[in-house]
Amino acid sequence: MTETATVFDVVGGEAFFVELVNEFYDRVSADPVLTAIYPEDLTESRRTTAGFLAQYWGGPPHYSNERGHPRLRMRHAPFRITPQARDHWLKHMLEALQISLASRTAPPEVAQMMSDYFDAGSTAMINTHSPTDGPR
Ligand code: HEM
């Protein structure tokens, strides 16, 4: 990796992020803990998440051009994200990451950086510790 190459470039650009989120949302749609939180139709989720991640890791700012500042914690506030939901989310994302990186030649530091980001990012989205409805 040269000093100027972004993670986006190193993993293979847009196609990598599309594959990553498709692997991820295929797992989400089969997990009742997460289908309880996500919309039934995940088409938009796949699109916005791929766009956000591509931008975050150095790709073109399509997400912000369309949606404005990410403000991810605020955008997650309407959904009840418990520590259990976060753990399911992270497990699926790390599996998706491993599968998507397997066919590519990215150095191991890239896998580590992305794993660390998803770990910390998913923890930051936890907004309730109560497993049922009621005050947070
Ligand atoms: C690093 C961690 C995470 C990232 C980068 C991320 C990214 C995103 C993005 C970009 C969106 C679309 C926002 C928009 O409307 O523009 C979104 C929506 C959403 N996220 Fe996350 N998210 C993360 C963690 C989580 C976790 C831990 C959960 C639940 C366990 C979760 C559940 C949802 C739900 C339910 C939506 C709304 C449906 C949708 O618009 O797709 N997210 N997330």
Residues whose N, C-alpha, C, O or C-beta is under 5 A from the ligand:
A	BS01	HEM	I37 Y38 S45 T48 T49 F52 R67 R75 F79 I81 A85 R86 W89 Y117 F118 G121 S122 M125
